[in-house]
Amino acid sequence: LLRAGMVFLPVSYGVLFTYQRGGWLAFIASISVLIWLLYSDRIRRIICKRKKIVFVSAVAFAAAIAAVLLFARGHDTPLAARISKIAEGRDRTVIWRQALSLYGQKPLLGIGAGNYYFYHRSCFPQDHPWFHSDKVTAHSTYIHILTERGPFALLFYMMILVTAFHGASAAFRLSRNDPFMRGFSAALLSSLTAIVVYGIFQYIFYLRI
């Protein structure tokens, strides 16, 4: 656990300063899955034997979260602004509504791969209230695939994810006597969790050049 914590701290510091709220949530979800898969039995034993330590740790963690939220409310910095907007979903939901509106143009096969920007420009001209929103992606892998490629492509993508989860879960179950394979399959499940969660808030196949 100590070695894992030494790796976790610098990685979490790097993720924090990506300023990606979706990345933060995906990182928390993936780490939670990894800890549960690899250390759940050990954590249960610790909770049973060290209840006071667990309680103090929980209080300290809650205090740290509260301090971060207070920092976000009281400081005018990019990091504080991103933290304070975690609970607000308005910027994302507006973009999602725009993407679904574009999807309504061609609901069977989508508007075409790579056409999101051009359709956004043509459907929402300068006098439209959505003109100044992000025109590049739908800020959701699932909605973006649906908008550009249609429901069949989205279904195919979901099948790929389900197949990957099923294979990684099977490998994890069958590797009880193989520590390397057990750790590898747990890391794979953790990574897939990050992909699924991050895909809710960002189009993961977009590379800004």
N, C-alpha and C positions, 0 to 999 in steps of 0.2 A: 504493500500500500504506500509505503514511503517513497519508493522509486517511482511509482505511478504518479504520486503527488508532485514529485520534482519535475516530471514531464508535463503534467497538467498545467502548472502555474505559468511557465513561459508561453505555452500554446494558447491558453486562455487570454493572456495579456495581448498576444498578437491578434486574436479574433476580436477582442474588444475594440481595438483601434482600426478595424476595417470599417467602422461606422455603419455596418450592415445589420439592421435590426433582425432581418430574416436569418442572417448568418448567426447571430447570437442565439436565437431560438433553436435553430438547427443544431448548433454546437451543444447546447444544454440537453436537447433531446438525445443526441447521439452518445454523449458522455453518460447520461442516465442509463441508457440501454447497455452500454459497455460495462458499467459498474454493476448493474443488476445481473448480467450474465456471468461475470467472472467472480464477483465478490458477494453475491447475495447471501450465501450460507455463512460466510465470515462476518458479514454485517449483522445478520440475525444473532449470532453468538455474542458479538460485541454489545449489541443492544440489551441482550438478556443479562450480561455480566457487568456492564458498565453504564447503567442507566443514568447515573448522575453526570458522567462525562458526556454522554449523548445529549442530555438535556442542556448542559452548558454550551455544547457545540451548536445545538439548534438555536439557542438564544443568540449566540454570537453571530451565527449566519443571518438570522433575521435582522439583527442590529446592523450588520454590514449592508444588507439590502436596503434598509431604511436610510442609512447614511448616503448610499448611492442615489436614491430617489430625492433626498433633500438637497444633495449636491446639484442634481439636475434642475431642481426648481430654483435654486439660488445663484446659479452661475450662467453667464452668457458665453458658452463655449460650444463648438461643434459637437463634442461628445455629450455635453449636458442636453443639448437640443435633441439629439437622437434618442437619448434615454427617456426624456420626458414625453416623447411621441410614441413610445412603445404601445401604450394602451389606446392611442388614437388610431383608428383604422381608416380615417377619411381619405387620406391621399391614395391608399391602395384601392379602396372600394370604388372610388371615382374612376380610376384607371381600368379596373375590372369591368365596370359598367360600360365604359367606352369600347373595350375589346368585345364584349358580348353584343354590343350594338353593331360592330363591324361584322361579327360572326353571323348576325341576322341577314346580312346581305347575301351570303351564300352558305346556307346552313348544312348542305349535304357534303360538300367537299372542301369547304373553307375558301378563303380569299386567295390562297396560293402561298407557297413557301417564299419567305422574303418580301412579301407584299404589304406587311403590316404598316410600315411607315407611309407608303404611298397611298394606301386606302385611308389612313388616318388623315392625311393632308387633304384628300379630295372630299371626304365625308364631313370633315369639321373645318370649314374655312375660317378666315381670320375673324369674322364676326360671330363665330360660334363660341360659347363659353368653354368648350373643351379644347379649343385650338392650342392653348398654352400648356396643356398637359404633356406628359412624356409621350412621344410619338414612336419611340423605337421598339419597345416591347410592351406586352401586357402585364409585366411584373408578376407573372405567375406562369410556370411551365405548363400547367394543365390548361389554363385558359388560352395561352398563346398557341399551343398545339391545336386546340379546338378551333380557334379563330382562323389560323392559317391553313390547317390541313384537314379539318373536319373531325367528326366524332369517331370515324373508323381508325384514324391515325392515333387519336387519344386512347381508344380502347386497346390498340396494339401496344402503345407505350405502357399502359397500365399492366398489360399481360406480361411485358418484359420485367417490370418491377416485381410483380407477384411471383414469377418464376425464379427471379434472383433471390427473393426472400425465402422461398420454399427450399431452394438448393442450399442456401447458407444455413437455414435452420436445421435441415437434415444433416449437414456436415457437423454442426455443433452438437447435435444429439448423439452422433456416432463417434465422437472424439473424446469420450470421457477418459480414456487411458492414453491419450496423446496430447500432452500439454501444448505443443507447438500448434497443432491443427485446431485445438480448442480455442487458443488465443487468436489464431488467424480467422477462424469462422466467426468468432465474437466481434472482431474488428470489422469484418465484412458486414455483419448485421448492423453494427453501429454506423458504418459509412452509408449503408443503404437508408437507414433512418434519417441521416442528415440530408441525403438527396431528396427524400420524400418531403421532409418538413421545409427545407429551403425552397423546394419547387413550388410551394404554396405562395411564396412571397416574391420570387424572382424567376426569370426565365434562365435556367441554368446553362443553356446551350449558346447563350449570347456572349461574345467576347468583344470588349471595347478596345478598339485599336486606335 
